């Protein structure tokens, strides 16, 4: 039997040997091919960077006195070429810039990542869906033309156009066709539904949408960690706002999005039992979010607004995507960091340009920015 197996003249043996070699090469080359696929975009977007999430750069550009000076300074960065004469035009050009960067990332990463980048763009437009849903709930007029003109998301643009032309009788059908479930649609028609509840449902809808899109196997862990961090942060934001408004435990639990990375659902429900905003922050001790929240507590107590705490969670996300970039450097980690940082950078630049145009003091402008420590 062994003579037959090891007979060099037996073609079956050679087929077996070749099959083993091909299989081994496939196993070895798969992670290498993945590394090669992401090596170029990772290096490219790390080189571009995001200067306007840095505190020193944000403070420097916030000191400028005119919008022209702002545009000139911004255009010294080679990836920015903004042409505008008003703050409104600057805002539009910045949105265009963000969309162009996402399209460039789609080209650099290949077709298998397209769905993820599209889902991220949809996620950044969640505020438009919230505007429509709140308008429906409050029975007020919605400026669809303005929203459509600003949308950079194909899915959201399609949704807005359909909602703008549909009849009252068909609204539920349109919402259902875009994936909103019956329980959410029912909430819109109830007078006792509150805004945070609707916001939480919409956030969960878009976060789940990102979680469900397929990515190359090498990117799955990085994507999952990022999504889990989003759940932590958005759930915590909703609970902080709820406690600021003295909402009771059962109502707060309706704002919990799901199981996060460091804040699983049982922990979120526990946070809902807290009596005050400070209690929520204290109960997060030991998580990655607590140092950022604790640092912002003085601003919260002096302003009686949860906005400093909300901003601190966005700053925590900047730190966390940096860690994701380092941990998953051979896959999508650096690109996730660039994408998230670019969105926050665009938000900062919008705030700064509007503040300069309206001659708002530098300290007031910088207090609204989300910045990474230098």
C-alpha positions as CSV (number, residue, x, y, z in Angstrom):
1,X,0.0,0.0,0.0
2,X,2.8,2.5,1.0
3,X,4.7,1.5,-2.2
4,X,1.6,2.6,-4.2
5,X,1.2,5.9,-2.3
6,X,4.9,6.9,-2.6
7,X,5.4,5.6,-6.2
8,X,6.7,8.7,-8.1
9,X,5.2,7.3,-11.3
10,X,1.6,7.3,-9.8
11,X,-0.2,10.4,-11.2
12,X,-2.7,10.3,-8.3
13,X,0.2,11.0,-5.9
14,X,1.3,14.0,-7.9
15,X,-2.3,15.3,-7.9
16,X,-2.4,14.9,-4.1
17,X,1.0,16.7,-3.7
18,X,0.0,19.6,-6.0
19,X,-3.3,20.0,-4.2
20,X,-1.6,20.2,-0.8
21,X,0.9,22.8,-2.1
22,X,-1.9,24.9,-3.7
23,X,-3.9,24.7,-0.5
24,X,-0.9,25.7,1.6
25,X,-0.1,28.6,-0.7
26,X,-3.7,29.8,-0.5
27,X,-3.7,29.7,3.3
28,X,-0.4,31.6,3.5
29,X,-1.1,34.1,0.8
30,X,-4.6,35.1,2.1
31,X,-3.4,37.3,4.9
32,X,-0.5,38.6,2.8
33,X,-2.9,39.6,0.0
34,X,-5.0,41.4,2.5
35,X,-2.0,43.3,3.9
36,X,-1.0,44.3,0.3
37,X,-4.6,45.5,-0.4
38,X,-4.5,47.9,2.6
39,X,-0.9,48.9,2.7
40,X,-1.2,51.7,0.1
41,X,-4.4,53.4,1.4
42,X,-3.2,53.1,5.0
43,X,0.0,54.8,4.2
44,X,-1.8,57.4,2.1
45,X,-4.4,58.5,4.6
46,X,-1.9,58.5,7.5
47,X,0.2,60.9,5.4
48,X,-2.8,63.2,4.7
49,X,-3.8,63.2,8.4
50,X,-6.4,65.5,10.0
51,X,-4.7,68.7,11.3
52,X,-7.9,70.4,12.4
53,X,-8.7,68.0,15.2
54,X,-5.4,69.1,16.8
55,X,-5.9,71.6,19.6
56,X,-3.0,73.9,18.5
57,X,-4.2,74.1,14.9
58,X,-7.8,74.6,15.9
59,X,-6.9,77.5,18.2
60,X,-4.7,79.1,15.6
61,X,-7.3,79.1,12.8
62,X,-10.0,80.3,15.3
63,X,-8.0,83.5,15.9
64,X,-8.4,84.6,12.3
65,X,-10.5,87.7,11.8
66,X,-12.1,87.3,8.4
67,X,-13.5,84.5,6.3
68,X,-11.0,85.1,3.6
69,X,-8.2,84.6,6.0
70,X,-9.8,81.4,7.1
71,X,-10.1,80.1,3.6
72,X,-6.5,81.1,2.7
73,X,-5.2,79.3,5.8
74,X,-7.3,76.2,5.1
75,X,-6.1,76.0,1.5
76,X,-2.5,75.8,2.7
77,X,-3.3,72.2,3.3
78,X,-2.9,70.5,0.0
79,X,-6.0,68.3,0.2
80,X,-8.2,71.4,0.8
81,X,-9.0,73.7,-2.1
82,X,-12.0,75.7,-0.9
83,X,-13.5,78.5,-3.1
84,X,-16.2,80.5,-1.3
85,X,-17.2,84.0,-0.3
86,X,-19.8,83.3,2.4
87,X,-20.0,81.1,5.5
88,X,-22.8,79.2,3.9
89,X,-20.7,78.5,0.8
90,X,-17.9,77.3,3.0
91,X,-20.2,74.8,4.7
92,X,-21.3,73.4,1.4
93,X,-17.7,73.2,0.1
94,X,-16.6,71.4,3.2
95,X,-19.5,68.9,2.8
96,X,-18.4,68.4,-0.8
97,X,-14.8,67.8,0.4
98,X,-15.9,65.1,2.8
99,X,-17.8,63.4,0.1
100,X,-14.9,63.5,-2.3
101,X,-12.6,62.0,0.4
102,X,-15.0,59.1,1.0
103,X,-15.3,58.5,-2.8
104,X,-11.5,58.5,-3.0
105,X,-11.3,56.0,-0.1
106,X,-13.8,53.7,-2.0
107,X,-11.5,53.8,-5.0
108,X,-8.4,53.0,-3.0
109,X,-9.9,50.2,-1.0
110,X,-11.7,48.3,-3.8
111,X,-15.3,47.2,-4.3
112,X,-15.5,44.9,-1.2
113,X,-15.3,48.0,1.1
114,X,-17.8,50.1,-0.9
115,X,-20.8,49.1,1.1
116,X,-19.1,49.9,4.4
117,X,-18.1,53.4,3.2
118,X,-21.6,54.0,1.8
119,X,-23.2,52.9,5.1
120,X,-20.9,55.3,7.0
121,X,-22.0,58.2,4.8
122,X,-25.6,57.3,5.5
123,X,-24.8,57.3,9.2
124,X,-23.4,60.8,9.0
125,X,-26.8,61.9,7.5
126,X,-28.8,60.4,10.3
127,X,-29.6,64.0,11.5
128,X,-31.6,64.6,8.3
129,X,-33.8,61.5,9.0
130,X,-34.2,62.8,12.5
131,X,-35.3,66.2,11.2
132,X,-38.0,64.5,9.0
133,X,-39.2,62.1,11.8
134,X,-39.5,64.9,14.3
135,X,-41.4,67.0,11.8
136,X,-43.8,64.1,11.2
137,X,-44.2,63.5,15.0
138,X,-44.8,67.2,15.7
139,X,-47.0,67.7,12.7
140,X,-44.9,70.6,11.4
141,X,-43.7,71.6,7.9
142,X,-40.5,70.0,6.7
143,X,-38.1,71.9,4.4
144,X,-37.4,68.9,2.1
145,X,-35.7,71.1,-0.6
146,X,-33.1,72.3,1.8
147,X,-32.3,68.9,3.1
148,X,-32.2,67.3,-0.4
149,X,-29.8,70.0,-1.6
150,X,-27.4,69.3,1.3
151,X,-27.6,65.5,1.2
152,X,-24.4,63.6,0.0
153,X,-26.0,60.2,0.7
154,X,-27.7,58.3,-2.1
155,X,-29.9,56.4,0.3
156,X,-30.9,59.5,2.3
157,X,-31.5,61.6,-0.8
158,X,-33.8,58.9,-2.2
159,X,-35.6,58.7,1.1
160,X,-36.1,62.5,1.3
161,X,-37.4,62.7,-2.3
162,X,-39.9,60.0,-1.7
163,X,-41.1,61.5,1.6
164,X,-41.4,64.9,0.0
165,X,-43.9,63.6,-2.6
166,X,-45.8,60.9,-0.7
167,X,-49.3,61.3,0.7
168,X,-50.1,61.0,4.4
169,X,-51.7,57.7,3.8
170,X,-48.5,56.2,2.2
171,X,-45.9,57.6,4.7
172,X,-45.9,54.3,6.7
173,X,-45.4,52.3,3.6
174,X,-42.4,54.4,2.5
175,X,-40.8,54.2,6.0
176,X,-41.3,50.4,5.9
177,X,-39.7,50.1,2.4
178,X,-36.5,51.7,3.8
179,X,-36.2,49.2,6.6
180,X,-37.9,51.0,9.5
181,X,-39.8,48.5,11.5
182,X,-43.4,48.7,12.6
183,X,-42.7,49.5,16.3
184,X,-40.7,52.5,15.2
185,X,-43.3,53.7,12.8
186,X,-46.0,53.4,15.6
187,X,-43.9,55.6,17.8
188,X,-44.1,58.5,15.4
189,X,-47.9,58.6,15.7
190,X,-48.0,58.6,19.5
191,X,-48.3,61.9,21.3
192,X,-46.3,60.7,24.3
193,X,-43.2,59.7,22.3
194,X,-40.3,61.9,23.2
195,X,-37.5,63.2,20.9
196,X,-34.7,61.2,22.5
197,X,-36.6,58.0,21.9
198,X,-36.9,58.7,18.2
199,X,-33.3,59.8,18.0
200,X,-32.1,56.6,19.7
201,X,-34.1,54.4,17.3
202,X,-32.7,56.2,14.3
203,X,-29.1,55.9,15.7
204,X,-29.7,52.2,16.2
205,X,-31.0,51.8,12.7
206,X,-27.9,53.3,11.1
207,X,-25.4,51.7,13.4
208,X,-27.0,48.3,12.7
209,X,-26.9,49.0,9.0
210,X,-23.1,49.5,9.3
211,X,-22.7,46.4,11.3
212,X,-24.6,44.3,8.8
213,X,-22.6,45.3,5.6
214,X,-20.0,42.7,4.6
215,X,-16.3,43.5,4.6
216,X,-13.2,41.4,3.8
217,X,-12.6,38.9,6.6
218,X,-9.4,40.6,7.7
219,X,-11.5,43.8,8.5
220,X,-14.3,42.2,10.5
221,X,-12.7,42.6,13.9
222,X,-11.8,46.2,13.4
223,X,-15.2,47.1,12.1
224,X,-17.0,45.2,14.9
225,X,-14.9,47.0,17.6
226,X,-15.6,50.4,16.0
227,X,-19.4,49.7,15.8
228,X,-19.3,48.4,19.5
229,X,-17.6,51.7,20.5
230,X,-20.3,53.7,18.7
231,X,-23.0,51.8,20.7
232,X,-21.2,52.6,23.9
233,X,-20.9,56.3,23.1
234,X,-24.4,56.9,21.6
235,X,-26.2,55.1,24.4
236,X,-24.2,57.0,27.0
237,X,-25.0,60.3,25.2
238,X,-28.7,59.5,25.3
239,X,-28.7,58.5,29.0
240,X,-26.8,61.7,29.9
241,X,-29.4,63.8,28.1
242,X,-32.2,61.9,29.7
243,X,-30.8,62.3,33.2
244,X,-30.3,66.0,32.6
245,X,-34.1,66.2,31.9
246,X,-34.8,64.0,35.0
247,X,-36.4,61.1,33.0
248,X,-37.1,58.0,35.0
249,X,-35.4,54.7,34.8
250,X,-37.9,52.9,32.6
251,X,-38.0,55.7,30.1
252,X,-34.2,55.9,30.0
253,X,-34.0,52.1,29.1
254,X,-35.9,52.9,25.9
255,X,-32.8,54.9,24.8
256,X,-30.4,51.9,25.1
257,X,-29.1,50.9,21.7
258,X,-27.7,47.5,22.5
259,X,-24.6,45.7,23.7
260,X,-21.5,47.8,23.4
261,X,-17.8,47.2,23.8
262,X,-17.3,48.3,27.5
263,X,-20.9,49.2,28.2
264,X,-23.1,46.0,27.6
265,X,-26.8,46.3,27.7
266,X,-27.0,45.3,31.4
267,X,-24.6,48.1,32.3
268,X,-26.6,50.6,30.3
269,X,-29.7,49.6,32.2
270,X,-27.8,50.1,35.4
271,X,-26.8,53.6,34.3
272,X,-30.5,54.3,33.8
273,X,-31.0,53.7,37.5
274,X,-28.7,56.7,38.3
275,X,-30.3,59.7,39.9
276,X,-28.1,62.4,38.3
277,X,-25.8,63.1,35.5
278,X,-22.8,63.0,37.9
279,X,-23.9,59.5,39.1
280,X,-23.9,58.3,35.5
281,X,-20.3,59.6,35.1
282,X,-19.2,58.0,38.3
283,X,-20.7,54.7,37.4
284,X,-18.6,54.6,34.2
285,X,-15.4,54.7,36.3
286,X,-13.0,52.0,35.0
287,X,-14.1,52.4,31.3
288,X,-12.2,54.3,28.6
289,X,-14.8,57.0,28.7
290,X,-14.5,58.0,32.3
291,X,-11.3,60.1,32.1
292,X,-12.8,62.2,29.3
293,X,-16.1,62.6,31.1
294,X,-14.5,63.4,34.4
295,X,-12.3,66.1,32.8
296,X,-15.5,67.8,31.4
297,X,-17.4,67.7,34.6
298,X,-16.3,71.2,35.7
299,X,-17.6,72.7,32.4
300,X,-20.8,70.8,32.9
301,X,-21.3,72.0,36.4
302,X,-20.6,75.6,35.5
303,X,-22.8,75.7,32.4
304,X,-25.6,73.3,33.5
305,X,-25.5,71.8,30.0
306,X,-24.5,68.3,29.1
307,X,-22.9,69.5,25.8
308,X,-19.3,69.5,27.4
309,X,-19.9,65.8,28.3
310,X,-21.2,65.0,24.9
311,X,-18.2,66.6,23.3
312,X,-15.9,64.7,25.7
313,X,-17.3,61.4,24.4
314,X,-16.5,62.5,20.8
315,X,-13.0,63.2,22.0
316,X,-12.9,59.7,23.6
317,X,-13.8,58.3,20.2
318,X,-10.9,60.1,18.6
319,X,-8.6,58.4,21.1
320,X,-10.3,55.0,20.5
321,X,-10.1,55.1,16.7
322,X,-6.4,55.9,17.2
323,X,-6.1,52.7,19.2
324,X,-8.1,50.7,16.6
325,X,-5.7,52.1,13.9
326,X,-2.7,50.8,15.8
327,X,-4.3,47.4,16.7
328,X,-5.6,46.7,13.2
329,X,-2.9,48.4,11.2
330,X,-2.7,45.6,8.5
331,X,-6.4,45.9,7.7
332,X,-9.0,48.7,7.9
333,X,-7.9,50.3,11.2
334,X,-6.0,53.4,9.9
335,X,-8.8,54.1,7.4
336,X,-11.4,54.0,10.1
337,X,-9.4,56.4,12.1
338,X,-9.0,58.8,9.1
339,X,-12.6,58.6,8.2
340,X,-13.9,59.3,11.7
341,X,-11.3,62.0,12.3
342,X,-12.2,63.6,8.9
343,X,-15.9,63.8,9.8
344,X,-15.0,65.6,13.1
345,X,-12.5,67.8,11.4
346,X,-15.1,69.0,8.9
347,X,-17.5,69.6,11.8
348,X,-14.8,71.7,13.5
349,X,-14.1,73.7,10.4
350,X,-17.8,74.4,9.9
351,X,-18.1,75.7,13.5
352,X,-14.9,77.9,13.1
353,X,-16.0,79.4,9.8
354,X,-19.4,80.2,11.1
355,X,-17.9,81.7,14.3
356,X,-15.5,83.9,12.3
357,X,-18.2,85.1,9.9
358,X,-20.4,86.0,12.9
359,X,-17.4,87.6,14.8
360,X,-17.8,85.2,17.8
361,X,-14.9,85.3,20.3
362,X,-12.2,82.7,19.9
363,X,-12.9,81.1,23.4
364,X,-16.5,80.6,22.5
365,X,-15.6,79.0,19.2
366,X,-13.1,76.6,20.7
367,X,-15.4,75.6,23.5
368,X,-17.6,74.0,20.8
369,X,-14.9,72.0,19.0
370,X,-13.9,68.4,19.4
371,X,-10.2,68.3,19.7
372,X,-7.4,65.7,20.1
373,X,-4.6,66.4,22.4
374,X,-1.4,67.4,20.6
